Amino acid sequence: MEEKEEEGSDDDFGHQVVMVTTIIALCFLKMLRLMKSRMI
């Protein structure tokens, strides 16, 4: 039972990491677009 709980926590942590990375990537892309628009 303990092993299953640990695996579940690991899965949740993995999902959180994916969400954070996706949010950072979207923000980074938005910043790049703003910089490009300003350069032009």
Biopython code that builds the backbone (N, CA, C, O; Angstrom):
import numpy as np
from Bio.PDB.StructureBuilder import StructureBuilder

atoms = [
    (1, "MET", "N", (0.836, -1.203, 0.000)),
    (1, "MET", "CA", (0.000, 0.000, 0.000)),
    (1, "MET", "C", (0.880, 1.266, 0.000)),
    (1, "MET", "O", (0.603, 2.225, -0.720)),
    (2, "GLU", "N", (1.939, 1.249, 0.816)),
    (2, "GLU", "CA", (2.812, 2.427, 0.892)),
    (2, "GLU", "C", (3.434, 2.727, -0.469)),
    (2, "GLU", "O", (3.517, 3.883, -0.883)),
    (3, "GLU", "N", (3.872, 1.665, -1.163)),
    (3, "GLU", "CA", (4.506, 1.868, -2.472)),
    (3, "GLU", "C", (3.523, 2.537, -3.432)),
    (3, "GLU", "O", (3.894, 3.452, -4.167)),
    (4, "LYS", "N", (2.266, 2.078, -3.425)),
    (4, "LYS", "CA", (1.274, 2.673, -4.326)),
    (4, "LYS", "C", (1.104, 4.160, -4.006)),
    (4, "LYS", "O", (1.030, 4.990, -4.911)),
    (5, "GLU", "N", (1.043, 4.489, -2.716)),
    (5, "GLU", "CA", (0.866, 5.891, -2.336)),
    (5, "GLU", "C", (2.047, 6.726, -2.833)),
    (5, "GLU", "O", (1.863, 7.831, -3.342)),
    (6, "GLU", "N", (3.255, 6.189, -2.682)),
    (6, "GLU", "CA", (4.447, 6.920, -3.130)),
    (6, "GLU", "C", (4.381, 7.142, -4.642)),
    (6, "GLU", "O", (4.686, 8.232, -5.126)),
    (7, "GLU", "N", (3.984, 6.108, -5.384)),
    (7, "GLU", "CA", (3.894, 6.244, -6.842)),
    (7, "GLU", "C", (2.878, 7.327, -7.194)),
    (7, "GLU", "O", (3.099, 8.129, -8.101)),
    (8, "GLY", "N", (1.756, 7.340, -6.460)),
    (8, "GLY", "CA", (0.730, 8.344, -6.730)),
    (8, "GLY", "C", (1.290, 9.744, -6.516)),
    (8, "GLY", "O", (1.056, 10.639, -7.328)),
    (9, "SER", "N", (2.031, 9.935, -5.426)),
    (9, "SER", "CA", (2.604, 11.256, -5.146)),
    (9, "SER", "C", (3.590, 11.631, -6.256)),
    (9, "SER", "O", (3.634, 12.781, -6.691)),
    (10, "ASP", "N", (4.373, 10.660, -6.706)),
    (10, "ASP", "CA", (5.336, 10.931, -7.781)),
    (10, "ASP", "C", (4.583, 11.367, -9.040)),
    (10, "ASP", "O", (4.996, 12.309, -9.716)),
    (11, "ASP", "N", (3.479, 10.682, -9.353)),
    (11, "ASP", "CA", (2.708, 11.034, -10.553)),
    (11, "ASP", "C", (2.173, 12.459, -10.415)),
    (11, "ASP", "O", (2.251, 13.246, -11.357)),
    (12, "ASP", "N", (1.630, 12.790, -9.241)),
    (12, "ASP", "CA", (1.100, 14.135, -9.023)),
    (12, "ASP", "C", (2.215, 15.163, -9.203)),
    (12, "ASP", "O", (2.020, 16.191, -9.853)),
    (13, "PHE", "N", (3.382, 14.882, -8.626)),
    (13, "PHE", "CA", (4.516, 15.811, -8.738)),
    (13, "PHE", "C", (4.888, 15.982, -10.208)),
    (13, "PHE", "O", (5.161, 17.096, -10.654)),
    (14, "GLY", "N", (4.898, 14.889, -10.955)),
    (14, "GLY", "CA", (5.237, 14.958, -12.379)),
    (14, "GLY", "C", (4.246, 15.844, -13.121)),
    (14, "GLY", "O", (4.636, 16.668, -13.948)),
    (15, "HIS", "N", (2.949, 15.670, -12.817)),
    (15, "HIS", "CA", (1.934, 16.482, -13.491)),
    (15, "HIS", "C", (2.146, 17.960, -13.153)),
    (15, "HIS", "O", (2.018, 18.824, -14.020)),
    (16, "GLN", "N", (2.473, 18.245, -11.883)),
    (16, "GLN", "CA", (2.694, 19.641, -11.478)),
    (16, "GLN", "C", (3.864, 20.225, -12.259)),
    (16, "GLN", "O", (3.799, 21.363, -12.724)),
    (17, "VAL", "N", (4.933, 19.448, -12.401)),
    (17, "VAL", "CA", (6.119, 19.926, -13.130)),
    (17, "VAL", "C", (5.740, 20.235, -14.576)),
    (17, "VAL", "O", (6.159, 21.253, -15.126)),
    (18, "VAL", "N", (4.946, 19.357, -15.190)),
    (18, "VAL", "CA", (4.538, 19.563, -16.590)),
    (18, "VAL", "C", (3.727, 20.852, -16.701)),
    (18, "VAL", "O", (3.944, 21.643, -17.618)),
    (19, "MET", "N", (2.801, 21.065, -15.780)),
    (19, "MET", "CA", (1.975, 22.270, -15.816)),
    (19, "MET", "C", (2.844, 23.518, -15.685)),
    (19, "MET", "O", (2.666, 24.485, -16.425)),
    (20, "VAL", "N", (3.785, 23.494, -14.739)),
    (20, "VAL", "CA", (4.663, 24.663, -14.525)),
    (20, "VAL", "C", (5.510, 24.926, -15.766)),
    (20, "VAL", "O", (5.646, 26.070, -16.199)),
    (21, "THR", "N", (6.077, 23.869, -16.333)),
    (21, "THR", "CA", (6.935, 24.042, -17.515)),
    (21, "THR", "C", (6.116, 24.595, -18.684)),
    (21, "THR", "O", (6.594, 25.456, -19.423)),
    (22, "THR", "N", (4.888, 24.106, -18.854)),
    (22, "THR", "CA", (4.049, 24.584, -19.955)),
    (22, "THR", "C", (3.711, 26.064, -19.756)),
    (22, "THR", "O", (3.743, 26.845, -20.707)),
    (23, "ILE", "N", (3.388, 26.444, -18.521)),
    (23, "ILE", "CA", (3.048, 27.848, -18.238)),
    (23, "ILE", "C", (4.255, 28.743, -18.518)),
    (23, "ILE", "O", (4.121, 29.804, -19.129)),
    (24, "ILE", "N", (5.440, 28.307, -18.065)),
    (24, "ILE", "CA", (6.662, 29.098, -18.284)),
    (24, "ILE", "C", (6.926, 29.219, -19.784)),
    (24, "ILE", "O", (7.296, 30.288, -20.270)),
    (25, "ALA", "N", (6.735, 28.117, -20.515)),
    (25, "ALA", "CA", (6.985, 28.130, -21.962)),
    (25, "ALA", "C", (6.033, 29.118, -22.640)),
    (25, "ALA", "O", (6.456, 29.890, -23.500)),
    (26, "LEU", "N", (4.755, 29.100, -22.261)),
    (26, "LEU", "CA", (3.785, 30.016, -22.867)),
    (26, "LEU", "C", (4.174, 31.465, -22.571)),
    (26, "LEU", "O", (4.149, 32.315, -23.462)),
    (27, "CYS", "N", (4.532, 31.741, -21.316)),
    (27, "CYS", "CA", (4.937, 33.111, -20.949)),
    (27, "CYS", "C", (6.178, 33.522, -21.740)),
    (27, "CYS", "O", (6.276, 34.656, -22.208)),
    (28, "PHE", "N", (7.132, 32.587, -21.886)),
    (28, "PHE", "CA", (8.367, 32.892, -22.614)),
    (28, "PHE", "C", (8.046, 33.214, -24.072)),
    (28, "PHE", "O", (8.605, 34.153, -24.640)),
    (29, "LEU", "N", (7.140, 32.433, -24.683)),
    (29, "LEU", "CA", (6.769, 32.675, -26.080)),
    (29, "LEU", "C", (6.103, 34.044, -26.205)),
    (29, "LEU", "O", (6.362, 34.771, -27.164)),
    (30, "LYS", "N", (5.251, 34.399, -25.246)),
    (30, "LYS", "CA", (4.581, 35.703, -25.288)),
    (30, "LYS", "C", (5.618, 36.816, -25.222)),
    (30, "LYS", "O", (5.522, 37.801, -25.954)),
    (31, "MET", "N", (6.617, 36.662, -24.340)),
    (31, "MET", "CA", (7.664, 37.681, -24.210)),
    (31, "MET", "C", (8.423, 37.819, -25.527)),
    (31, "MET", "O", (8.724, 38.932, -25.958)),
    (32, "LEU", "N", (8.734, 36.684, -26.169)),
    (32, "LEU", "CA", (9.464, 36.726, -27.441)),
    (32, "LEU", "C", (8.640, 37.471, -28.487)),
    (32, "LEU", "O", (9.182, 38.272, -29.249)),
    (33, "ARG", "N", (7.324, 37.210, -28.528)),
    (33, "ARG", "CA", (6.468, 37.886, -29.506)),
    (33, "ARG", "C", (6.473, 39.388, -29.248)),
    (33, "ARG", "O", (6.545, 40.180, -30.187)),
    (34, "LEU", "N", (6.395, 39.786, -27.966)),
    (34, "LEU", "CA", (6.399, 41.217, -27.637)),
    (34, "LEU", "C", (7.718, 41.844, -28.079)),
    (34, "LEU", "O", (7.728, 42.934, -28.650)),
    (35, "MET", "N", (8.824, 41.164, -27.819)),
    (35, "MET", "CA", (10.137, 41.696, -28.210)),
    (35, "MET", "C", (10.213, 41.843, -29.730)),
    (35, "MET", "O", (10.705, 42.854, -30.232)),
    (36, "LYS", "N", (9.728, 40.836, -30.461)),
    (36, "LYS", "CA", (9.765, 40.893, -31.932)),
    (36, "LYS", "C", (8.919, 42.066, -32.425)),
    (36, "LYS", "O", (9.342, 42.805, -33.314)),
    (37, "SER", "N", (7.730, 42.238, -31.855)),
    (37, "SER", "CA", (6.850, 43.336, -32.283)),
    (37, "SER", "C", (7.526, 44.681, -31.998)),
    (37, "SER", "O", (7.402, 45.612, -32.795)),
    (38, "ARG", "N", (8.233, 44.793, -30.884)),
    (38, "ARG", "CA", (8.919, 46.047, -30.550)),
    (38, "ARG", "C", (10.090, 46.277, -31.495)),
    (38, "ARG", "O", (10.324, 47.402, -31.936)),
    (39, "MET", "N", (10.826, 45.214, -31.804)),
    (39, "MET", "CA", (11.973, 45.348, -32.712)),
    (39, "MET", "C", (11.501, 45.841, -34.073)),
    (39, "MET", "O", (12.162, 46.674, -34.694)),
    (40, "ILE", "N", (10.365, 45.335, -34.541)),
    (40, "ILE", "CA", (9.836, 45.743, -35.846)),
    (40, "ILE", "C", (9.132, 47.083, -35.663)),
    (40, "ILE", "O", (8.600, 47.637, -36.625)),
]
sb = StructureBuilder()
sb.init_structure("model")
sb.init_model(0)
sb.init_chain("A")
sb.init_seg("    ")
for serial, (resi, resn, name, xyz) in enumerate(atoms, 1):
    if name == "N":
        sb.init_residue(resn, " ", resi, " ")
    sb.init_atom(name, np.array(xyz, "f"), 0.0, 1.0, " ", f" {name:<3s}", serial, name[0])
structure = sb.get_structure()
